[in-house]
Amino acid sequence: LCVRFGRKHPIDYYIWQVGRFPDCEEIIDAAGPAEVPGVDVAADVGANIGACAIPLALLGYRVVAFEPQRVESRMLGGSAAVNGLDRYQFTVLRYLVTNETGQREVVQAHFS
């Protein structure tokens, strides 16, 4: 499902232990397969390591994944490549999405 970040990261650790991330199950079930594969678009804002975004892409959605953190955004790209998804099918944008205007600082999360 995802490139492994290490067992210290809470989302990756859960996926490593259980094989999926429960927060994404309802989203993936509700979306179901894309009606028009490669045309229907899903946006994942705060995509993290791709626990929701990668399965949606594998269901045929063209995914735009927003993840501002450097490490996680690189992992998303790696996960897409490992799953055979090209840049048209799976786009990673390293942007912070917010309802406020102006610049924001993104601090890389560290887990120990």
N, C-alpha and C positions, 0 to 999 in steps of 0.2 A: 504493500500500500504506500509506504513512505520511505524515504531515505532516513535511516536511523540517526538521530541526534545524540543519542546516549540515554541511558536509563535515568539520568537525573532530571530530565525535562518531564514535567507532569503529563503532558499529552502523549508524548512518545512512550513514556513508561506505561501508560494505560493501554495504548495500542499494543505494545510488546507483551503485556500481561494477558489481555483479553482478545486481541486480534481486531479490534475496531474501536471507534470512539462513539459512545452513546449519544452525545449531543448532535451528531450528524445523522443518526439513523432516521429520525422523524423527517428531516429535510430530504434525505435521499428517497425514502419511501413515498413522501408526498409528491416529489418531482416525478418519479417513475422514469422510464426511458424517454429520451427526446422524441417528440413527434416528427421532427425533421432533423435527423442527425447532421451535425456539422453546421446547422443554421440556427437552431434554438440556442440561446445564450443564457448562461448562468453566471452571476457575479458572486464571488466569495470575498467579502470585505473583512479583512483580518484573517486571512487564509491560514496563517501559521504554517504548519508543515504539510498541509494538504489533506487532512483527514476527511473533509467534506468535498473539497475541490476535485481531487483525483477520482473518487468514485463517480461524481457527476460527469466528468469528462469521459469516463469509461462507459457511461450510459448514453453517450452520444452528444452531450452538450458541448458547445464551444464555450470554454470557461475563461473568464477574466478574473484572475486572482490578485487581490490587492494585499500586499504584505510589506510594511515599511521596514521591518528588521532585516538587516543584511544576511545573517546566517539562515534564517528561515526562508527568505526569498530565494536564496541559492538552493536550498533543499527542495523547494517547490519545483524549480527548473530541473533538478536532478531526478526527482520523482516522476515528472512528466516524461523525461527522456527514457527512463527505465521502463515506463509503461507504454512506450511507442507513440507518445503524443507529440505532434509537431507544434511549432510556435503559433500556427493558426488555430489549432484545436485547443491549445492551452497557453494563455498569455499571462506572464507574471509581471505585475507593475509594482515597483517598489515605492509606493506612495502611501501616505497616511490619509485615510478618509475620515473626515470629521464634519460636523455641522457648524463649525466656526471658521471664520476667515483668518488669514494671516499665517505666518510661519510657526511651525511647532518643532521642537526637538524630539527626535526618536532615540531613546536610550535602549541599547541592546540588552535584552534580559539575560541574566546569568543564573544558573541553577547549580547548587552544590549539594 
